[in-house]
Amino acid sequence: MNPKTLQYLMGHSEIGVTLNTYTHLGLEDAVGEIRKMEEERARQEIERGDRPQREARLTQRMFRVV
C-alpha cells in the first residue's frame, strides 16, 4: 500500500510513525532493489547501444551487499 495512504487511514500526523511501525525490510528486499537497479541500467545501456568493456562490467558496482 502507498505509505501516504496508510498514514491517512491510520490517522498518523507524521509519515515517520507510519514507516517505523508498518515497514519492515530485510536483506532480501535490499538485494531485490539492487537487482532492479542493475536490470534498469542494463536496459538503458542496450537502448543506447553501449557496449561496456568486460573489465568495467565485472568490477563496476553501485552497491555491494556483504
PDBQT receptor file of N, H, CA, C and O in Angstrom, charges set to zero:
ATOM      1  N   MET A   1       0.853  -1.174   0.000  1.00  0.00    +0.000 N 
ATOM      2  CA  MET A   1       0.000   0.000   0.000  1.00  0.00    +0.000 C 
ATOM      3  C   MET A   1       0.897   1.235   0.000  1.00  0.00    +0.000 C 
ATOM      4  O   MET A   1       1.989   1.223   0.568  1.00  0.00    +0.000 OA
ATOM      5  N   ASN A   2       0.438   2.265  -0.623  1.00  0.00    +0.000 N 
ATOM      6  H   ASN A   2      -0.449   2.275  -1.085  1.00  0.00    +0.000 HD
ATOM      7  CA  ASN A   2       1.166   3.515  -0.615  1.00  0.00    +0.000 C 
ATOM      8  C   ASN A   2       1.293   4.007   0.826  1.00  0.00    +0.000 C 
ATOM      9  O   ASN A   2       0.287   4.082   1.531  1.00  0.00    +0.000 OA
ATOM     10  N   PRO A   3       2.508   4.347   1.283  1.00  0.00    +0.000 N 
ATOM     11  CA  PRO A   3       2.696   4.775   2.675  1.00  0.00    +0.000 C 
ATOM     12  C   PRO A   3       1.853   5.986   3.066  1.00  0.00    +0.000 C 
ATOM     13  O   PRO A   3       1.366   6.061   4.194  1.00  0.00    +0.000 OA
ATOM     14  N   LYS A   4       1.678   6.931   2.150  1.00  0.00    +0.000 N 
ATOM     15  H   LYS A   4       2.074   6.871   1.233  1.00  0.00    +0.000 HD
ATOM     16  CA  LYS A   4       0.875   8.111   2.477  1.00  0.00    +0.000 C 
ATOM     17  C   LYS A   4      -0.603   7.740   2.661  1.00  0.00    +0.000 C 
ATOM     18  O   LYS A   4      -1.292   8.326   3.497  1.00  0.00    +0.000 OA
ATOM     19  N   THR A   5      -1.077   6.785   1.895  1.00  0.00    +0.000 N 
ATOM     20  H   THR A   5      -0.518   6.310   1.216  1.00  0.00    +0.000 HD
ATOM     21  CA  THR A   5      -2.453   6.314   2.061  1.00  0.00    +0.000 C 
ATOM     22  C   THR A   5      -2.599   5.643   3.417  1.00  0.00    +0.000 C 
ATOM     23  O   THR A   5      -3.574   5.884   4.129  1.00  0.00    +0.000 OA
ATOM     24  N   LEU A   6      -1.638   4.804   3.777  1.00  0.00    +0.000 N 
ATOM     25  H   LEU A   6      -0.846   4.609   3.198  1.00  0.00    +0.000 HD
ATOM     26  CA  LEU A   6      -1.678   4.127   5.077  1.00  0.00    +0.000 C 
ATOM     27  C   LEU A   6      -1.611   5.139   6.212  1.00  0.00    +0.000 C 
ATOM     28  O   LEU A   6      -2.304   4.997   7.219  1.00  0.00    +0.000 OA
ATOM     29  N   GLN A   7      -0.771   6.166   6.046  1.00  0.00    +0.000 N 
ATOM     30  H   GLN A   7      -0.208   6.282   5.228  1.00  0.00    +0.000 HD
ATOM     31  CA  GLN A   7      -0.680   7.226   7.062  1.00  0.00    +0.000 C 
ATOM     32  C   GLN A   7      -2.051   7.855   7.286  1.00  0.00    +0.000 C 
ATOM     33  O   GLN A   7      -2.478   8.052   8.424  1.00  0.00    +0.000 OA
ATOM     34  N   TYR A   8      -2.729   8.164   6.196  1.00  0.00    +0.000 N 
ATOM     35  H   TYR A   8      -2.382   8.004   5.272  1.00  0.00    +0.000 HD
ATOM     36  CA  TYR A   8      -4.059   8.770   6.286  1.00  0.00    +0.000 C 
ATOM     37  C   TYR A   8      -5.047   7.828   6.979  1.00  0.00    +0.000 C 
ATOM     38  O   TYR A   8      -5.783   8.241   7.875  1.00  0.00    +0.000 OA
ATOM     39  N   LEU A   9      -5.056   6.568   6.560  1.00  0.00    +0.000 N 
ATOM     40  H   LEU A   9      -4.458   6.233   5.832  1.00  0.00    +0.000 HD
ATOM     41  CA  LEU A   9      -6.004   5.600   7.123  1.00  0.00    +0.000 C 
ATOM     42  C   LEU A   9      -5.771   5.359   8.614  1.00  0.00    +0.000 C 
ATOM     43  O   LEU A   9      -6.720   5.164   9.375  1.00  0.00    +0.000 OA
ATOM     44  N   MET A  10      -4.496   5.373   9.027  1.00  0.00    +0.000 N 
ATOM     45  H   MET A  10      -3.725   5.532   8.409  1.00  0.00    +0.000 HD
ATOM     46  CA  MET A  10      -4.170   5.112  10.426  1.00  0.00    +0.000 C 
ATOM     47  C   MET A  10      -4.275   6.374  11.288  1.00  0.00    +0.000 C 
ATOM     48  O   MET A  10      -4.257   6.299  12.517  1.00  0.00    +0.000 OA
ATOM     49  N   GLY A  11      -4.384   7.526  10.636  1.00  0.00    +0.000 N 
ATOM     50  H   GLY A  11      -4.399   7.588   9.638  1.00  0.00    +0.000 HD
ATOM     51  CA  GLY A  11      -4.536   8.768  11.387  1.00  0.00    +0.000 C 
ATOM     52  C   GLY A  11      -3.236   9.306  11.959  1.00  0.00    +0.000 C 
ATOM     53  O   GLY A  11      -3.251  10.087  12.911  1.00  0.00    +0.000 OA
ATOM     54  N   HIS A  12      -2.105   8.893  11.384  1.00  0.00    +0.000 N 
ATOM     55  H   HIS A  12      -2.093   8.258  10.611  1.00  0.00    +0.000 HD
ATOM     56  CA  HIS A  12      -0.814   9.384  11.863  1.00  0.00    +0.000 C 
ATOM     57  C   HIS A  12      -0.549  10.774  11.299  1.00  0.00    +0.000 C 
ATOM     58  O   HIS A  12      -0.768  11.019  10.112  1.00  0.00    +0.000 OA
ATOM     59  N   SER A  13      -0.079  11.680  12.142  1.00  0.00    +0.000 N 
ATOM     60  H   SER A  13       0.099  11.481  13.106  1.00  0.00    +0.000 HD
ATOM     61  CA  SER A  13       0.231  13.032  11.668  1.00  0.00    +0.000 C 
ATOM     62  C   SER A  13       1.608  13.081  11.005  1.00  0.00    +0.000 C 
ATOM     63  O   SER A  13       1.869  13.966  10.190  1.00  0.00    +0.000 OA
ATOM     64  N   GLU A  14       2.473  12.157  11.339  1.00  0.00    +0.000 N 
ATOM     65  H   GLU A  14       2.261  11.438  12.001  1.00  0.00    +0.000 HD
ATOM     66  CA  GLU A  14       3.836  12.108  10.789  1.00  0.00    +0.000 C 
ATOM     67  C   GLU A  14       4.034  10.803  10.014  1.00  0.00    +0.000 C 
ATOM     68  O   GLU A  14       3.679   9.728  10.497  1.00  0.00    +0.000 OA
ATOM     69  N   ILE A  15       4.607  10.906   8.804  1.00  0.00    +0.000 N 
ATOM     70  H   ILE A  15       4.895  11.779   8.411  1.00  0.00    +0.000 HD
ATOM     71  CA  ILE A  15       4.858   9.707   7.990  1.00  0.00    +0.000 C 
ATOM     72  C   ILE A  15       5.876   8.793   8.665  1.00  0.00    +0.000 C 
ATOM     73  O   ILE A  15       5.852   7.579   8.464  1.00  0.00    +0.000 OA
ATOM     74  N   GLY A  16       6.765   9.370   9.461  1.00  0.00    +0.000 N 
ATOM     75  H   GLY A  16       6.785  10.357   9.624  1.00  0.00    +0.000 HD
ATOM     76  CA  GLY A  16       7.772   8.566  10.165  1.00  0.00    +0.000 C 
ATOM     77  C   GLY A  16       7.149   7.532  11.087  1.00  0.00    +0.000 C 
ATOM     78  O   GLY A  16       7.654   6.415  11.208  1.00  0.00    +0.000 OA
ATOM     79  N   VAL A  17       6.055   7.900  11.737  1.00  0.00    +0.000 N 
ATOM     80  H   VAL A  17       5.644   8.807  11.639  1.00  0.00    +0.000 HD
ATOM     81  CA  VAL A  17       5.360   6.954  12.621  1.00  0.00    +0.000 C 
ATOM     82  C   VAL A  17       4.851   5.775  11.804  1.00  0.00    +0.000 C 
ATOM     83  O   VAL A  17       5.005   4.620  12.199  1.00  0.00    +0.000 OA
ATOM     84  N   THR A  18       4.254   6.072  10.681  1.00  0.00    +0.000 N 
ATOM     85  H   THR A  18       4.129   7.011  10.360  1.00  0.00    +0.000 HD
ATOM     86  CA  THR A  18       3.719   5.020   9.806  1.00  0.00    +0.000 C 
ATOM     87  C   THR A  18       4.841   4.125   9.300  1.00  0.00    +0.000 C 
ATOM     88  O   THR A  18       4.740   2.900   9.358  1.00  0.00    +0.000 OA
ATOM     89  N   LEU A  19       5.916   4.745   8.800  1.00  0.00    +0.000 N 
ATOM     90  H   LEU A  19       5.998   5.740   8.753  1.00  0.00    +0.000 HD
ATOM     91  CA  LEU A  19       7.019   3.956   8.234  1.00  0.00    +0.000 C 
ATOM     92  C   LEU A  19       7.721   3.118   9.294  1.00  0.00    +0.000 C 
ATOM     93  O   LEU A  19       8.089   1.973   9.033  1.00  0.00    +0.000 OA
ATOM     94  N   ASN A  20       7.909   3.670  10.475  1.00  0.00    +0.000 N 
ATOM     95  H   ASN A  20       7.610   4.600  10.687  1.00  0.00    +0.000 HD
ATOM     96  CA  ASN A  20       8.589   2.923  11.536  1.00  0.00    +0.000 C 
ATOM     97  C   ASN A  20       7.728   1.802  12.100  1.00  0.00    +0.000 C 
ATOM     98  O   ASN A  20       8.252   0.822  12.629  1.00  0.00    +0.000 OA
ATOM     99  N   THR A  21       6.428   1.938  11.993  1.00  0.00    +0.000 N 
ATOM    100  H   THR A  21       6.003   2.735  11.563  1.00  0.00    +0.000 HD
ATOM    101  CA  THR A  21       5.522   0.926  12.535  1.00  0.00    +0.000 C 
ATOM    102  C   THR A  21       5.213  -0.182  11.533  1.00  0.00    +0.000 C 
ATOM    103  O   THR A  21       5.167  -1.356  11.898  1.00  0.00    +0.000 OA
ATOM    104  N   TYR A  22       5.000   0.189  10.268  1.00  0.00    +0.000 N 
ATOM    105  H   TYR A  22       5.037   1.144   9.971  1.00  0.00    +0.000 HD
ATOM    106  CA  TYR A  22       4.489  -0.767   9.292  1.00  0.00    +0.000 C 
ATOM    107  C   TYR A  22       5.475  -1.159   8.201  1.00  0.00    +0.000 C 
ATOM    108  O   TYR A  22       5.106  -1.883   7.277  1.00  0.00    +0.000 OA
ATOM    109  N   THR A  23       6.710  -0.703   8.283  1.00  0.00    +0.000 N 
ATOM    110  H   THR A  23       7.010  -0.114   9.033  1.00  0.00    +0.000 HD
ATOM    111  CA  THR A  23       7.688  -1.026   7.250  1.00  0.00    +0.000 C 
ATOM    112  C   THR A  23       8.756  -1.923   7.845  1.00  0.00    +0.000 C 
ATOM    113  O   THR A  23       9.371  -1.586   8.856  1.00  0.00    +0.000 OA
ATOM    114  N   HIS A  24       8.970  -3.057   7.219  1.00  0.00    +0.000 N 
ATOM    115  H   HIS A  24       8.470  -3.331   6.397  1.00  0.00    +0.000 HD
ATOM    116  CA  HIS A  24       9.991  -3.995   7.670  1.00  0.00    +0.000 C 
ATOM    117  C   HIS A  24      10.781  -4.452   6.458  1.00  0.00    +0.000 C 
ATOM    118  O   HIS A  24      10.227  -5.032   5.524  1.00  0.00    +0.000 OA
ATOM    119  N   LEU A  25      12.070  -4.186   6.481  1.00  0.00    +0.000 N 
ATOM    120  H   LEU A  25      12.519  -3.714   7.240  1.00  0.00    +0.000 HD
ATOM    121  CA  LEU A  25      12.933  -4.567   5.368  1.00  0.00    +0.000 C 
ATOM    122  C   LEU A  25      13.960  -5.568   5.838  1.00  0.00    +0.000 C 
ATOM    123  O   LEU A  25      14.357  -5.580   7.003  1.00  0.00    +0.000 OA
ATOM    124  N   GLY A  26      14.382  -6.406   4.915  1.00  0.00    +0.000 N 
ATOM    125  H   GLY A  26      14.060  -6.396   3.969  1.00  0.00    +0.000 HD
ATOM    126  CA  GLY A  26      15.423  -7.371   5.197  1.00  0.00    +0.000 C 
ATOM    127  C   GLY A  26      16.430  -7.408   4.061  1.00  0.00    +0.000 C 
ATOM    128  O   GLY A  26      16.315  -6.647   3.101  1.00  0.00    +0.000 OA
ATOM    129  N   LEU A  27      17.396  -8.272   4.163  1.00  0.00    +0.000 N 
ATOM    130  H   LEU A  27      17.489  -8.891   4.944  1.00  0.00    +0.000 HD
ATOM    131  CA  LEU A  27      18.433  -8.410   3.157  1.00  0.00    +0.000 C 
ATOM    132  C   LEU A  27      17.820  -8.745   1.799  1.00  0.00    +0.000 C 
ATOM    133  O   LEU A  27      18.268  -8.229   0.775  1.00  0.00    +0.000 OA
ATOM    134  N   GLU A  28      16.809  -9.597   1.783  1.00  0.00    +0.000 N 
ATOM    135  H   GLU A  28      16.445 -10.016   2.616  1.00  0.00    +0.000 HD
ATOM    136  CA  GLU A  28      16.186  -9.981   0.518  1.00  0.00    +0.000 C 
ATOM    137  C   GLU A  28      15.593  -8.768  -0.204  1.00  0.00    +0.000 C 
ATOM    138  O   GLU A  28      15.663  -8.666  -1.429  1.00  0.00    +0.000 OA
ATOM    139  N   ASP A  29      15.016  -7.858   0.568  1.00  0.00    +0.000 N 
ATOM    140  H   ASP A  29      14.959  -7.940   1.563  1.00  0.00    +0.000 HD
ATOM    141  CA  ASP A  29      14.444  -6.645  -0.022  1.00  0.00    +0.000 C 
ATOM    142  C   ASP A  29      15.539  -5.798  -0.664  1.00  0.00    +0.000 C 
ATOM    143  O   ASP A  29      15.373  -5.304  -1.779  1.00  0.00    +0.000 OA
ATOM    144  N   ALA A  30      16.657  -5.630   0.042  1.00  0.00    +0.000 N 
ATOM    145  H   ALA A  30      16.792  -6.031   0.949  1.00  0.00    +0.000 HD
ATOM    146  CA  ALA A  30      17.766  -4.830  -0.481  1.00  0.00    +0.000 C 
ATOM    147  C   ALA A  30      18.347  -5.469  -1.737  1.00  0.00    +0.000 C 
ATOM    148  O   ALA A  30      18.614  -4.772  -2.716  1.00  0.00    +0.000 OA
ATOM    149  N   VAL A  31      18.544  -6.768  -1.722  1.00  0.00    +0.000 N 
ATOM    150  H   VAL A  31      18.327  -7.334  -0.927  1.00  0.00    +0.000 HD
ATOM    151  CA  VAL A  31      19.085  -7.477  -2.888  1.00  0.00    +0.000 C 
ATOM    152  C   VAL A  31      18.137  -7.324  -4.076  1.00  0.00    +0.000 C 
ATOM    153  O   VAL A  31      18.585  -7.100  -5.201  1.00  0.00    +0.000 OA
ATOM    154  N   GLY A  32      16.853  -7.443  -3.838  1.00  0.00    +0.000 N 
ATOM    155  H   GLY A  32      16.489  -7.625  -2.924  1.00  0.00    +0.000 HD
ATOM    156  CA  GLY A  32      15.869  -7.290  -4.911  1.00  0.00    +0.000 C 
ATOM    157  C   GLY A  32      15.908  -5.898  -5.530  1.00  0.00    +0.000 C 
ATOM    158  O   GLY A  32      15.811  -5.762  -6.750  1.00  0.00    +0.000 OA
ATOM    159  N   GLU A  33      16.048  -4.862  -4.706  1.00  0.00    +0.000 N 
ATOM    160  H   GLU A  33      16.126  -4.972  -3.715  1.00  0.00    +0.000 HD
ATOM    161  CA  GLU A  33      16.120  -3.499  -5.221  1.00  0.00    +0.000 C 
ATOM    162  C   GLU A  33      17.399  -3.273  -6.019  1.00  0.00    +0.000 C 
ATOM    163  O   GLU A  33      17.377  -2.595  -7.046  1.00  0.00    +0.000 OA
ATOM    164  N   ILE A  34      18.511  -3.834  -5.557  1.00  0.00    +0.000 N 
ATOM    165  H   ILE A  34      18.530  -4.385  -4.722  1.00  0.00    +0.000 HD
ATOM    166  CA  ILE A  34      19.776  -3.705  -6.289  1.00  0.00    +0.000 C 
ATOM    167  C   ILE A  34      19.671  -4.400  -7.638  1.00  0.00    +0.000 C 
ATOM    168  O   ILE A  34      20.169  -3.883  -8.638  1.00  0.00    +0.000 OA
ATOM    169  N   ARG A  35      19.036  -5.551  -7.679  1.00  0.00    +0.000 N 
ATOM    170  H   ARG A  35      18.632  -5.971  -6.866  1.00  0.00    +0.000 HD
ATOM    171  CA  ARG A  35      18.849  -6.251  -8.957  1.00  0.00    +0.000 C 
ATOM    172  C   ARG A  35      18.005  -5.422  -9.925  1.00  0.00    +0.000 C 
ATOM    173  O   ARG A  35      18.298  -5.360 -11.119  1.00  0.00    +0.000 OA
ATOM    174  N   LYS A  36      16.962  -4.793  -9.404  1.00  0.00    +0.000 N 
ATOM    175  H   LYS A  36      16.724  -4.843  -8.434  1.00  0.00    +0.000 HD
ATOM    176  CA  LYS A  36      16.129  -3.938 -10.252  1.00  0.00    +0.000 C 
ATOM    177  C   LYS A  36      16.951  -2.796 -10.840  1.00  0.00    +0.000 C 
ATOM    178  O   LYS A  36      16.812  -2.466 -12.018  1.00  0.00    +0.000 OA
ATOM    179  N   MET A  37      17.813  -2.189 -10.012  1.00  0.00    +0.000 N 
ATOM    180  H   MET A  37      17.926  -2.457  -9.055  1.00  0.00    +0.000 HD
ATOM    181  CA  MET A  37      18.643  -1.086 -10.489  1.00  0.00    +0.000 C 
ATOM    182  C   MET A  37      19.608  -1.569 -11.562  1.00  0.00    +0.000 C 
ATOM    183  O   MET A  37      19.801  -0.894 -12.573  1.00  0.00    +0.000 OA
ATOM    184  N   GLU A  38      20.217  -2.737 -11.350  1.00  0.00    +0.000 N 
ATOM    185  H   GLU A  38      20.060  -3.285 -10.529  1.00  0.00    +0.000 HD
ATOM    186  CA  GLU A  38      21.149  -3.283 -12.332  1.00  0.00    +0.000 C 
ATOM    187  C   GLU A  38      20.433  -3.620 -13.642  1.00  0.00    +0.000 C 
ATOM    188  O   GLU A  38      20.964  -3.367 -14.723  1.00  0.00    +0.000 OA
ATOM    189  N   GLU A  39      19.243  -4.183 -13.545  1.00  0.00    +0.000 N 
ATOM    190  H   GLU A  39      18.812  -4.388 -12.666  1.00  0.00    +0.000 HD
ATOM    191  CA  GLU A  39      18.473  -4.507 -14.749  1.00  0.00    +0.000 C 
ATOM    192  C   GLU A  39      18.100  -3.240 -15.516  1.00  0.00    +0.000 C 
ATOM    193  O   GLU A  39      18.166  -3.211 -16.745  1.00  0.00    +0.000 OA
ATOM    194  N   GLU A  40      17.709  -2.195 -14.789  1.00  0.00    +0.000 N 
ATOM    195  H   GLU A  40      17.656  -2.218 -13.790  1.00  0.00    +0.000 HD
ATOM    196  CA  GLU A  40      17.358  -0.933 -15.441  1.00  0.00    +0.000 C 
ATOM    197  C   GLU A  40      18.580  -0.328 -16.127  1.00  0.00    +0.000 C 
ATOM    198  O   GLU A  40      18.481   0.169 -17.249  1.00  0.00    +0.000 OA
ATOM    199  N   ARG A  41      19.718  -0.367 -15.464  1.00  0.00    +0.000 N 
ATOM    200  H   ARG A  41      19.798  -0.770 -14.553  1.00  0.00    +0.000 HD
ATOM    201  CA  ARG A  41      20.935   0.167 -16.061  1.00  0.00    +0.000 C 
ATOM    202  C   ARG A  41      21.309  -0.610 -17.314  1.00  0.00    +0.000 C 
ATOM    203  O   ARG A  41      21.700  -0.014 -18.317  1.00  0.00    +0.000 OA
ATOM    204  N   ALA A  42      21.195  -1.916 -17.269  1.00  0.00    +0.000 N 
ATOM    205  H   ALA A  42      20.877  -2.401 -16.454  1.00  0.00    +0.000 HD
ATOM    206  CA  ALA A  42      21.494  -2.754 -18.430  1.00  0.00    +0.000 C 
ATOM    207  C   ALA A  42      20.534  -2.441 -19.572  1.00  0.00    +0.000 C 
ATOM    208  O   ALA A  42      20.946  -2.372 -20.730  1.00  0.00    +0.000 OA
ATOM    209  N   ARG A  43      19.256  -2.252 -19.248  1.00  0.00    +0.000 N 
ATOM    210  H   ARG A  43      18.922  -2.307 -18.307  1.00  0.00    +0.000 HD
ATOM    211  CA  ARG A  43      18.274  -1.909 -20.273  1.00  0.00    +0.000 C 
ATOM    212  C   ARG A  43      18.620  -0.580 -20.932  1.00  0.00    +0.000 C 
ATOM    213  O   ARG A  43      18.529  -0.448 -22.153  1.00  0.00    +0.000 OA
ATOM    214  N   GLN A  44      19.014   0.396 -20.137  1.00  0.00    +0.000 N 
ATOM    215  H   GLN A  44      19.088   0.289 -19.146  1.00  0.00    +0.000 HD
ATOM    216  CA  GLN A  44      19.381   1.707 -20.680  1.00  0.00    +0.000 C 
ATOM    217  C   GLN A  44      20.619   1.599 -21.568  1.00  0.00    +0.000 C 
ATOM    218  O   GLN A  44      20.684   2.245 -22.614  1.00  0.00    +0.000 OA
ATOM    219  N   GLU A  45      21.591   0.799 -21.170  1.00  0.00    +0.000 N 
ATOM    220  H   GLU A  45      21.538   0.274 -20.320  1.00  0.00    +0.000 HD
ATOM    221  CA  GLU A  45      22.799   0.611 -21.980  1.00  0.00    +0.000 C 
ATOM    222  C   GLU A  45      22.459  -0.040 -23.318  1.00  0.00    +0.000 C 
ATOM    223  O   GLU A  45      23.013   0.327 -24.354  1.00  0.00    +0.000 OA
ATOM    224  N   ILE A  46      21.550  -1.002 -23.288  1.00  0.00    +0.000 N 
ATOM    225  H   ILE A  46      21.100  -1.300 -22.446  1.00  0.00    +0.000 HD
ATOM    226  CA  ILE A  46      21.139  -1.672 -24.524  1.00  0.00    +0.000 C 
ATOM    227  C   ILE A  46      20.431  -0.683 -25.440  1.00  0.00    +0.000 C 
ATOM    228  O   ILE A  46      20.679  -0.660 -26.646  1.00  0.00    +0.000 OA
ATOM    229  N   GLU A  47      19.548   0.135 -24.868  1.00  0.00    +0.000 N 
ATOM    230  H   GLU A  47      19.347   0.116 -23.889  1.00  0.00    +0.000 HD
ATOM    231  CA  GLU A  47      18.831   1.127 -25.667  1.00  0.00    +0.000 C 
ATOM    232  C   GLU A  47      19.781   2.143 -26.302  1.00  0.00    +0.000 C 
ATOM    233  O   GLU A  47      19.562   2.578 -27.433  1.00  0.00    +0.000 OA
ATOM    234  N   ARG A  48      20.833   2.520 -25.577  1.00  0.00    +0.000 N 
ATOM    235  H   ARG A  48      21.011   2.167 -24.658  1.00  0.00    +0.000 HD
ATOM    236  CA  ARG A  48      21.805   3.482 -26.107  1.00  0.00    +0.000 C 
ATOM    237  C   ARG A  48      22.815   2.823 -27.034  1.00  0.00    +0.000 C 
ATOM    238  O   ARG A  48      23.526   3.508 -27.769  1.00  0.00    +0.000 OA
ATOM    239  N   GLY A  49      22.881   1.509 -27.003  1.00  0.00    +0.000 N 
ATOM    240  H   GLY A  49      22.303   0.952 -26.407  1.00  0.00    +0.000 HD
ATOM    241  CA  GLY A  49      23.843   0.787 -27.825  1.00  0.00    +0.000 C 
ATOM    242  C   GLY A  49      25.222   0.727 -27.198  1.00  0.00    +0.000 C 
ATOM    243  O   GLY A  49      26.203   0.434 -27.882  1.00  0.00    +0.000 OA
ATOM    244  N   ASP A  50      25.308   1.003 -25.896  1.00  0.00    +0.000 N 
ATOM    245  H   ASP A  50      24.512   1.240 -25.340  1.00  0.00    +0.000 HD
ATOM    246  CA  ASP A  50      26.595   0.946 -25.196  1.00  0.00    +0.000 C 
ATOM    247  C   ASP A  50      27.081  -0.497 -25.099  1.00  0.00    +0.000 C 
ATOM    248  O   ASP A  50      26.300  -1.428 -24.899  1.00  0.00    +0.000 OA
ATOM    249  N   ARG A  51      28.356  -0.647 -25.245  1.00  0.00    +0.000 N 
ATOM    250  H   ARG A  51      28.990   0.109 -25.408  1.00  0.00    +0.000 HD
ATOM    251  CA  ARG A  51      28.972  -1.953 -25.040  1.00  0.00    +0.000 C 
ATOM    252  C   ARG A  51      30.112  -1.775 -24.049  1.00  0.00    +0.000 C 
ATOM    253  O   ARG A  51      31.244  -1.505 -24.449  1.00  0.00    +0.000 OA
ATOM    254  N   PRO A  52      29.817  -1.926 -22.729  1.00  0.00    +0.000 N 
ATOM    255  CA  PRO A  52      30.858  -1.701 -21.736  1.00  0.00    +0.000 C 
ATOM    256  C   PRO A  52      31.994  -2.709 -21.874  1.00  0.00    +0.000 C 
ATOM    257  O   PRO A  52      31.789  -3.848 -22.293  1.00  0.00    +0.000 OA
ATOM    258  N   GLN A  53      33.198  -2.262 -21.510  1.00  0.00    +0.000 N 
ATOM    259  H   GLN A  53      33.365  -1.337 -21.170  1.00  0.00    +0.000 HD
ATOM    260  CA  GLN A  53      34.340  -3.169 -21.545  1.00  0.00    +0.000 C 
ATOM    261  C   GLN A  53      34.125  -4.273 -20.534  1.00  0.00    +0.000 C 
ATOM    262  O   GLN A  53      33.484  -4.065 -19.504  1.00  0.00    +0.000 OA
ATOM    263  N   ARG A  54      34.652  -5.432 -20.823  1.00  0.00    +0.000 N 
ATOM    264  H   ARG A  54      35.172  -5.601 -21.660  1.00  0.00    +0.000 HD
ATOM    265  CA  ARG A  54      34.475  -6.595 -19.953  1.00  0.00    +0.000 C 
ATOM    266  C   ARG A  54      34.926  -6.291 -18.528  1.00  0.00    +0.000 C 
ATOM    267  O   ARG A  54      34.220  -6.631 -17.578  1.00  0.00    +0.000 OA
ATOM    268  N   GLU A  55      36.077  -5.662 -18.358  1.00  0.00    +0.000 N 
ATOM    269  H   GLU A  55      36.651  -5.385 -19.129  1.00  0.00    +0.000 HD
ATOM    270  CA  GLU A  55      36.598  -5.387 -17.024  1.00  0.00    +0.000 C 
ATOM    271  C   GLU A  55      35.671  -4.444 -16.258  1.00  0.00    +0.000 C 
ATOM    272  O   GLU A  55      35.403  -4.658 -15.076  1.00  0.00    +0.000 OA
ATOM    273  N   ALA A  56      35.189  -3.416 -16.923  1.00  0.00    +0.000 N 
ATOM    274  H   ALA A  56      35.406  -3.242 -17.884  1.00  0.00    +0.000 HD
ATOM    275  CA  ALA A  56      34.305  -2.458 -16.267  1.00  0.00    +0.000 C 
ATOM    276  C   ALA A  56      33.003  -3.133 -15.853  1.00  0.00    +0.000 C 
ATOM    277  O   ALA A  56      32.470  -2.867 -14.776  1.00  0.00    +0.000 OA
ATOM    278  N   ARG A  57      32.503  -3.999 -16.707  1.00  0.00    +0.000 N 
ATOM    279  H   ARG A  57      32.936  -4.215 -17.582  1.00  0.00    +0.000 HD
ATOM    280  CA  ARG A  57      31.244  -4.679 -16.413  1.00  0.00    +0.000 C 
ATOM    281  C   ARG A  57      31.398  -5.593 -15.198  1.00  0.00    +0.000 C 
ATOM    282  O   ARG A  57      30.457  -5.742 -14.418  1.00  0.00    +0.000 OA
ATOM    283  N   LEU A  58      32.566  -6.204 -15.029  1.00  0.00    +0.000 N 
ATOM    284  H   LEU A  58      33.330  -6.083 -15.663  1.00  0.00    +0.000 HD
ATOM    285  CA  LEU A  58      32.755  -7.145 -13.933  1.00  0.00    +0.000 C 
ATOM    286  C   LEU A  58      33.054  -6.457 -12.609  1.00  0.00    +0.000 C 
ATOM    287  O   LEU A  58      32.734  -7.004 -11.554  1.00  0.00    +0.000 OA
ATOM    288  N   THR A  59      33.659  -5.272 -12.636  1.00  0.00    +0.000 N 
ATOM    289  H   THR A  59      33.919  -4.828 -13.493  1.00  0.00    +0.000 HD
ATOM    290  CA  THR A  59      34.084  -4.642 -11.389  1.00  0.00    +0.000 C 
ATOM    291  C   THR A  59      33.214  -3.474 -10.961  1.00  0.00    +0.000 C 
ATOM    292  O   THR A  59      33.239  -3.098  -9.789  1.00  0.00    +0.000 OA
ATOM    293  N   GLN A  60      32.453  -2.893 -11.860  1.00  0.00    +0.000 N 
ATOM    294  H   GLN A  60      32.433  -3.199 -12.813  1.00  0.00    +0.000 HD
ATOM    295  CA  GLN A  60      31.670  -1.720 -11.523  1.00  0.00    +0.000 C 
ATOM    296  C   GLN A  60      30.431  -2.139 -10.748  1.00  0.00    +0.000 C 
ATOM    297  O   GLN A  60      29.629  -2.949 -11.212  1.00  0.00    +0.000 OA
ATOM    298  N   ARG A  61      30.292  -1.568  -9.555  1.00  0.00    +0.000 N 
ATOM    299  H   ARG A  61      30.943  -0.909  -9.178  1.00  0.00    +0.000 HD
ATOM    300  CA  ARG A  61      29.148  -1.853  -8.700  1.00  0.00    +0.000 C 
ATOM    301  C   ARG A  61      28.719  -0.569  -8.011  1.00  0.00    +0.000 C 
ATOM    302  O   ARG A  61      29.555   0.198  -7.532  1.00  0.00    +0.000 OA
ATOM    303  N   MET A  62      27.427  -0.340  -7.962  1.00  0.00    +0.000 N 
ATOM    304  H   MET A  62      26.748  -0.963  -8.350  1.00  0.00    +0.000 HD
ATOM    305  CA  MET A  62      26.938   0.817  -7.224  1.00  0.00    +0.000 C 
ATOM    306  C   MET A  62      26.877   0.494  -5.740  1.00  0.00    +0.000 C 
ATOM    307  O   MET A  62      27.187   1.340  -4.901  1.00  0.00    +0.000 OA
ATOM    308  N   PHE A  63      26.481  -0.717  -5.422  1.00  0.00    +0.000 N 
ATOM    309  H   PHE A  63      26.229  -1.404  -6.103  1.00  0.00    +0.000 HD
ATOM    310  CA  PHE A  63      26.358  -1.167  -4.042  1.00  0.00    +0.000 C 
ATOM    311  C   PHE A  63      26.943  -2.562  -3.937  1.00  0.00    +0.000 C 
ATOM    312  O   PHE A  63      26.923  -3.334  -4.896  1.00  0.00    +0.000 OA
ATOM    313  N   ARG A  64      27.448  -2.864  -2.800  1.00  0.00    +0.000 N 
ATOM    314  H   ARG A  64      27.465  -2.237  -2.021  1.00  0.00    +0.000 HD
ATOM    315  CA  ARG A  64      27.947  -4.211  -2.561  1.00  0.00    +0.000 C 
ATOM    316  C   ARG A  64      27.241  -4.739  -1.309  1.00  0.00    +0.000 C 
ATOM    317  O   ARG A  64      27.316  -4.115  -0.250  1.00  0.00    +0.000 OA
ATOM    318  N   VAL A  65      26.572  -5.856  -1.416  1.00  0.00    +0.000 N 
ATOM    319  H   VAL A  65      26.511  -6.363  -2.276  1.00  0.00    +0.000 HD
ATOM    320  CA  VAL A  65      25.894  -6.480  -0.285  1.00  0.00    +0.000 C 
ATOM    321  C   VAL A  65      26.884  -7.415   0.385  1.00  0.00    +0.000 C 
ATOM    322  O   VAL A  65      27.439  -8.312  -0.250  1.00  0.00    +0.000 OA
ATOM    323  N   VAL A  66      27.096  -7.197   1.662  1.00  0.00    +0.000 N 
ATOM    324  H   VAL A  66      26.645  -6.469   2.177  1.00  0.00    +0.000 HD
ATOM    325  CA  VAL A  66      28.077  -8.003   2.410  1.00  0.00    +0.000 C 
ATOM    326  C   VAL A  66      27.362  -8.880   3.390  1.00  0.00    +0.000 C 
ATOM    327  O   VAL A  66      28.001  -9.638   4.120  1.00  0.00    +0.000 OA
TER     328      VAL A  66
